[in-house]
Amino acid sequence: MVRLSASSRAIGHAVTATLCCLILIPMALVALTAFKSQPEVYSALPWPQQPTLENFRRLFAVSFDVYLWNSFATTILRVAGQVLIAVLAAYAFARFEFRFRNALFALVLGALMIPHSLTMIPIYIMVVELGWFDSWAALIIPNLAFPFGVFLLRQHMMQFPKPLIDAARADGASHWKILWRIIVPNMGPAIAGLVIVAFIECWNEYFWPLLVTDSDKMRTIQIGIRRFLDSEGVDSFGPLMAGVTLASLPALLVFFVLQKRVMDTFVSSGIR
Amino acid sequence: MAAITITCLSKTFGAVKAVDAIDLTILDGEFVAILGPSGCGKSTTLFMLSGIETPTGGRVLFDGDDVTAMEAKDRSIGLVFQSYALYPHMTVRENIAFPLDMLKIPKTLRAERVARAAGIVQIGELLDRRPHQLSGGQQQRVALARVLVKEPRLLLLDEPLSNLDASLRHAMRSEIRRLQRRLGLTTVLVTHDQIEATTMADRIVIMNRGRIEQVGTADELYRHPANLFVAGFIGSPAMNLVTLKPAHGEIRVGAAAASLQDRSLASVTVGLRPEHLRFAAEGLPGRIALVEPMGREVLYEIETEIGVLRLLDPVHQIRHREGENVSIAVSPDNLLAFETEEGRSLPLTVHASGPEVAKSLVRSESLP
């Protein structure tokens, strides 16, 4: 490890501290505004003088609970499906010898490189033709294949100690048992990392849910929050901030709980 | 328990022949060690016996039944790995019970068999620990318990002792041997350590470059190595190998002489074990080049007319200093001869032995 001099360390700390402030100050302003009463929203003081939960009450008065439920349920189902498919596909790519294996894996990698916006319209058309428009199916199913997850887990499975797999084979385990009883329990960090990435990506998704949902009962939280931006005029900033605060919490929570595992995972797979 | 027959077994990885058409028979209840240098194909052979590697040619029979195409899980084998391969997320108890779980053995019976296997290797008190909380020796025992719990008909050990320290290795060596005797388990051990092979196995298979060089007891391999490879590989310190030109079909080292059956050979390689050489009043003259005290014995490197010879003196005191002139003698019964080119062993007839110094050494040249 390179040892830095005191002065370069001081400069480094100053730069990171500045960057942290640049990111944290707006977040803090959002969170603090969420607790301000309506007349206070535009006051110069960043913190509320009379903290109130009024904004949160107003939020839930306009079916915010429905958005929250849609977001939670579809995110959990989608992430579970993504991880399941990624685990199975990664095992096949890592452990089976079959024709066109490398070509197929190259396709998976290729899919990583295609921008989402490019495939959105054709998938949208398919979703509509399948009759899934404005349903959870539209939010979940088109996103179940997660090339990044397949790639990440395959790399980890390739590095999995072969003697453990051979021992399990000699002990009488089938491929299915080897995967679920031996490999997956030892891939906690990799799977935790994948869950975080997938969770945050899904939770924060804005454009796709906007495209494939229409009714209020199918909207997700990110779109729901927007209602306060367009329709209710100036006095809706408070609820908007409350919504943003609430919407940020799950992703932050997942990240903080599992952050060490994420770092380990990405460092060990060579992605930083 | 099972008798194993291997016929014409081969394994190629791309262009590399890891195992090259080997034949071998292992008797029921026998302990066989496969010994050879790294990359000689010994582990590949073991993994083909276990069913983990699929042979590219040949057959494997267990008690006369062809198991070549059979999956590892259906062969009733127990395989112990060099790294022990304990499942890190399971406790010792779960590790040992895992094969029984795979065999769908009822839970009540499972607990009983786990306890019995743990008892055999004396790890009863470790059952609730996880592998990372165990020492190397304890992990080794757990690995053994995990294979014994299945009551396999064949026990396969892939360098099981190489990760242990010297004293533990010694203890585990005799323990595995005792266990194997007691259970009468047909066992195949793969190792690169000749002490491990000679102390544990009934018979030893010497492998080199994917082929079997010789099969025999430790004594047979030591006394009658079939070729130069085995001669050089078995014995520690390694055998002295010197190239001599026979005179009228006779080779001489000091006063020891022996006749070759083939009198036409222009050159032979003579093998002399360091422990068979001794200092004598008269014999092959030489000068001490190096003295290596080994504790109980002293190893001398001596420059002679026929090349540099190592002599293992069973006396722990250093009797000769570097630079000193000495004479070396060897009993003619201990001479071994090999074809220089092909390396095959040559039969010798011993016909002369005496104290007089041989002056008839024809030409000398030491092997590298």
Interface residues (C-beta under 8 A of the other chain):
Chain A: P161 P163 L164 D166 A167 A168 R169 A170 D171 G172 A173 S174 K177 R181 I182 P185 N186
Chain B: F47 S50 G51 I52 E71 A72 K73 I77 G78 L79 F81 Q82 S83 A85 Y87 P88 H89 F98 P99 M102 L103 R146 V147 K150
